[in-house]
């Protein structure tokens, strides 16, 4: 199961990197969102299932899940959602002001 998750993480990182390297501003923002989801899955996969005794006295031995990676992921999801929403609003405002979302045009460089 972990190898399947690692393949999915690799695909998400590849897609996110491709989108970030695009000239379109919306694709760059979506690329950062996809990369943040890849990091969330990586943290979740690395947290994994623990073996041995549960850290509670009244419970029996067996596999258990550590709650710390889940808490970190939840915090990261909220932060990445807020950042993505803010970047989308900035992109919308940039498009309304300049009439384009092409990064080369926004930099003022012409095709030579």
Backbone as CSV, one residue per row, in Angstrom:
resi,resn,N_x,N_y,N_z,CA_x,CA_y,CA_z,C_x,C_y,C_z
1,UNK,0.821,-1.197,0.000,0.000,0.000,0.000,0.865,1.262,0.000
2,UNK,1.985,1.206,0.739,2.852,2.382,0.798,3.491,2.666,-0.554
3,UNK,3.824,1.611,-1.314,4.451,1.845,-2.617,3.462,2.504,-3.588
4,UNK,2.183,2.139,-3.473,1.165,2.776,-4.307,1.014,4.255,-3.951
5,UNK,1.076,4.559,-2.659,0.991,5.956,-2.231,2.211,6.750,-2.706
6,UNK,3.381,6.123,-2.672,4.584,6.816,-3.137,4.510,7.100,-4.640
7,UNK,3.943,6.179,-5.406,3.758,6.415,-6.839,2.792,7.565,-7.060
8,UNK,1.698,7.598,-6.298,0.733,8.691,-6.401,1.372,10.023,-6.023
9,UNK,2.203,10.017,-4.983,2.899,11.237,-4.580,3.837,11.704,-5.691
10,UNK,4.535,10.770,-6.316,5.427,11.117,-7.419,4.679,11.707,-8.602
11,UNK,3.505,11.143,-8.910,2.695,11.676,-10.007,2.205,13.085,-9.665
12,UNK,1.764,13.289,-8.426,1.299,14.623,-8.024,2.425,15.651,-8.060
13,UNK,3.621,15.266,-7.636,4.754,16.190,-7.685,5.099,16.516,-9.133
14,UNK,5.042,15.504,-10.013,5.328,15.735,-11.423,4.318,16.691,-12.050
15,UNK,3.033,16.450,-11.790,1.983,17.315,-12.336,2.091,18.723,-11.758
16,UNK,2.337,18.819,-10.448,2.477,20.127,-9.814,3.659,20.915,-10.351
17,UNK,4.786,20.230,-10.571,5.957,20.902,-11.128,5.696,21.371,-12.556
18,UNK,5.020,20.537,-13.339,4.673,20.925,-14.709,3.775,22.170,-14.716
19,UNK,2.807,22.200,-13.821,1.901,23.352,-13.768,2.606,24.611,-13.275
20,UNK,3.503,24.477,-12.316,4.221,25.644,-11.793,5.122,26.252,-12.861
21,UNK,5.660,25.435,-13.754,6.546,25.931,-14.800,5.799,26.491,-16.005
22,UNK,4.483,26.581,-15.921,3.670,27.081,-17.017,3.724,28.604,-17.082
23,UNK,3.295,29.169,-18.208,3.249,30.627,-18.372,1.932,31.217,-17.893
24,UNK,0.937,30.385,-17.670,-0.382,30.849,-17.268,-0.435,30.985,-15.741
25,UNK,-0.922,32.109,-15.261,-0.938,32.379,-13.823,-1.842,31.418,-13.063
26,UNK,-2.984,31.067,-13.631,-3.897,30.136,-12.965,-3.259,28.760,-12.839
27,UNK,-2.535,28.329,-13.867,-1.859,27.028,-13.798,-0.781,27.016,-12.723
28,UNK,-0.091,28.126,-12.550,0.924,28.210,-11.500,0.271,28.064,-10.128
29,UNK,-0.857,28.715,-9.928,-1.562,28.628,-8.647,-2.072,27.212,-8.410
30,UNK,-2.655,26.599,-9.435,-3.113,25.214,-9.302,-1.946,24.261,-9.062
31,UNK,-0.795,24.553,-9.654,0.393,23.733,-9.429,0.853,23.771,-7.982
32,UNK,0.801,24.954,-7.373,1.171,25.036,-5.960,0.179,24.281,-5.084
33,UNK,-1.095,24.300,-5.461,-2.096,23.544,-4.706,-1.861,22.040,-4.835
34,UNK,-1.533,21.579,-6.043,-1.267,20.151,-6.245,-0.005,19.733,-5.491
35,UNK,1.017,20.586,-5.496,2.229,20.268,-4.741,1.952,20.187,-3.241
36,UNK,1.087,21.062,-2.737,0.768,20.995,-1.311,0.004,19.714,-0.980
37,UNK,-0.862,19.251,-1.882,-1.552,17.980,-1.653,-0.570,16.813,-1.676
38,UNK,0.438,16.886,-2.531,1.456,15.842,-2.563,2.223,15.787,-1.246
39,UNK,2.525,16.948,-0.689,3.225,16.990,0.601,2.333,16.442,1.706
40,UNK,1.037,16.731,1.662,0.119,16.190,2.664,0.102,14.669,2.615
41,UNK,0.027,14.111,1.418,0.047,12.653,1.280,1.378,12.071,1.734
42,UNK,2.472,12.777,1.476,3.780,12.302,1.912,3.861,12.239,3.430
43,UNK,3.395,13.265,4.101,3.404,13.271,5.566,2.521,12.155,6.100
44,UNK,1.362,11.963,5.504,0.452,10.908,5.943,1.064,9.529,5.732
45,UNK,1.720,9.330,4.602,2.340,8.041,4.316,3.520,7.780,5.246
46,UNK,4.319,8.790,5.503,5.472,8.601,6.375,5.049,8.397,7.826
47,UNK,3.882,8.939,8.218,3.367,8.705,9.566,3.004,7.249,9.758
48,UNK,2.339,6.683,8.770,2.052,5.252,8.701,1.366,4.642,9.899
49,UNK,1.309,3.313,9.873,0.713,2.520,10.930,1.827,2.051,11.855
50,UNK,1.669,2.231,13.135,2.677,1.816,14.109,2.332,0.420,14.618
51,UNK,3.372,-0.325,14.977,3.171,-1.660,15.532,3.657,-1.669,16.966
52,UNK,3.044,-2.473,17.767,3.458,-2.578,19.159,2.335,-2.145,20.079
53,UNK,2.721,-1.770,21.276,1.745,-1.403,22.285,1.230,0.013,22.038
54,UNK,-0.061,0.162,22.215,-0.698,1.468,22.097,-0.266,2.315,23.288
55,UNK,-0.045,3.608,23.114,0.427,4.418,24.236,-0.657,4.732,25.269
56,UNK,-1.609,3.839,25.451,-2.626,3.956,26.493,-2.540,2.717,27.377
57,UNK,-2.732,2.872,28.652,-2.540,1.753,29.569,-3.631,0.694,29.476
58,UNK,-4.860,1.091,29.173,-5.953,0.133,29.204,-6.190,-0.571,27.864
59,UNK,-5.395,-0.304,26.852,-5.592,-0.898,25.535,-4.634,-2.071,25.326
60,UNK,-5.060,-2.996,24.479,-4.214,-4.153,24.169,-3.260,-3.815,23.035
61,UNK,-2.317,-4.752,22.769,-1.360,-4.532,21.699,-2.022,-4.691,20.340
62,UNK,-1.500,-3.969,19.362,-2.024,-4.033,18.006,-1.591,-2.802,17.239
63,UNK,-1.903,-2.767,15.966,-1.516,-1.584,15.185,-2.325,-0.360,15.604
64,UNK,-1.681,0.785,15.578,-2.356,2.031,15.926,-1.822,3.145,15.043
65,UNK,-2.505,4.259,15.023,-2.114,5.401,14.212,-1.702,6.549,15.122
66,UNK,-0.579,7.159,14.791,-0.108,8.323,15.537,-0.922,9.535,15.109
67,UNK,-1.382,10.317,16.051,-2.247,11.458,15.745,-1.471,12.711,15.340
68,UNK,-0.176,12.772,15.616,0.598,13.976,15.312,0.671,14.267,13.816
69,UNK,0.986,13.298,12.934,0.984,13.624,11.504,-0.379,14.075,11.000
70,UNK,-1.442,13.500,11.533,-2.782,13.914,11.113,-3.077,15.350,11.533
71,UNK,-2.635,15.737,12.715,-2.834,17.115,13.168,-2.006,18.087,12.317
72,UNK,-0.784,17.692,11.971,0.053,18.540,11.113,-0.562,18.695,9.726
73,UNK,-1.107,17.617,9.191,-1.731,17.672,7.868,-2.970,18.558,7.896
74,UNK,-3.767,18.446,8.931,-4.963,19.279,9.031,-4.589,20.759,9.066
75,UNK,-3.558,21.094,9.815,-3.090,22.479,9.856,-2.570,22.921,8.494
76,UNK,-1.816,22.046,7.830,-1.272,22.379,6.512,-2.371,22.536,5.471
77,UNK,-3.439,21.742,5.561,-4.554,21.868,4.621,-5.227,23.227,4.768
78,UNK,-5.431,23.659,5.986,-6.073,24.956,6.222,-5.187,26.089,5.688
79,UNK,-3.895,26.006,5.946,-2.982,27.052,5.474,-2.910,27.059,3.956
80,UNK,-2.823,25.883,3.316,-2.737,25.851,1.851,-4.038,26.294,1.203
81,UNK,-5.174,25.995,1.830,-6.453,26.480,1.298,-6.522,27.995,1.346
82,UNK,-6.103,28.579,2.458,-6.132,30.040,2.585,-5.164,30.693,1.600
83,UNK,-3.985,30.110,1.443,-3.004,30.656,0.498,-3.508,30.564,-0.936
84,UNK,-4.109,29.420,-1.292,-4.638,29.251,-2.645,-5.779,30.221,-2.911
85,UNK,-6.662,30.409,-1.937,-7.762,31.359,-2.107,-7.225,32.781,-2.290
86,UNK,-6.228,33.152,-1.508,-5.633,34.482,-1.627,-4.977,34.670,-2.991
87,UNK,-4.246,33.656,-3.454,-3.593,33.747,-4.758,-4.610,33.801,-5.895
88,UNK,-5.718,33.081,-5.769,-6.758,33.149,-6.791,-7.387,34.533,-6.866
89,UNK,-7.596,35.162,-5.722,-8.139,36.521,-5.715,-7.133,37.490,-6.345
90,UNK,-5.850,37.324,-6.038,-4.835,38.180,-6.661,-4.779,37.962,-8.171
91,UNK,-4.911,36.715,-8.615,-4.895,36.432,-10.051,-6.112,37.035,-10.734
92,UNK,-7.257,36.955,-10.097,-8.471,37.557,-10.661,-8.313,39.062,-10.783
93,UNK,-7.777,39.678,-9.745,-7.578,41.127,-9.765,-6.533,41.532,-10.813
94,UNK,-5.503,40.729,-10.961,-4.490,40.993,-11.985,-5.090,40.894,-13.376
95,UNK,-5.940,39.891,-13.586,-6.573,39.735,-14.893,-7.518,40.900,-15.185
96,UNK,-8.278,41.335,-14.170,-9.192,42.465,-14.364,-8.420,43.752,-14.664
97,UNK,-7.284,43.931,-14.031,-6.498,45.150,-14.220,-5.735,45.151,-15.542
98,UNK,-5.066,44.031,-15.866,-4.174,43.991,-17.027,-4.781,43.317,-18.246
99,UNK,-5.854,42.570,-18.068,-6.490,41.905,-19.197,-5.777,40.657,-19.682
100,UNK,-4.842,40.151,-18.912,-4.105,38.953,-19.312,-3.642,38.211,-18.066
101,UNK,-3.480,36.897,-18.226,-2.906,36.115,-17.133,-1.628,35.405,-17.586
102,UNK,-1.080,35.829,-18.723,0.182,35.286,-19.227,1.322,35.958,-18.484
103,UNK,2.200,35.172,-17.874,3.271,35.740,-17.060,4.274,36.525,-17.890
104,UNK,4.516,36.116,-19.141,5.440,36.866,-19.993,4.885,38.239,-20.323
105,UNK,3.588,38.328,-20.579,2.971,39.632,-20.854,2.944,40.501,-19.606
106,UNK,2.730,39.893,-18.443,2.694,40.663,-17.205,4.066,41.214,-16.841
107,UNK,5.127,40.520,-17.254,6.480,41.019,-17.022,6.859,42.142,-17.962
108,UNK,6.105,42.289,-19.045,6.392,43.340,-20.005,7.352,42.926,-21.083
109,UNK,7.637,41.634,-21.187,8.554,41.153,-22.208,7.789,40.805,-23.465
110,UNK,8.295,41.255,-24.583,7.649,40.926,-25.849,8.394,39.754,-26.497
111,UNK,7.725,39.021,-27.341,8.353,37.916,-28.056,9.251,38.480,-29.143
112,UNK,10.518,38.184,-29.082,11.459,38.701,-30.080,11.997,37.569,-30.917
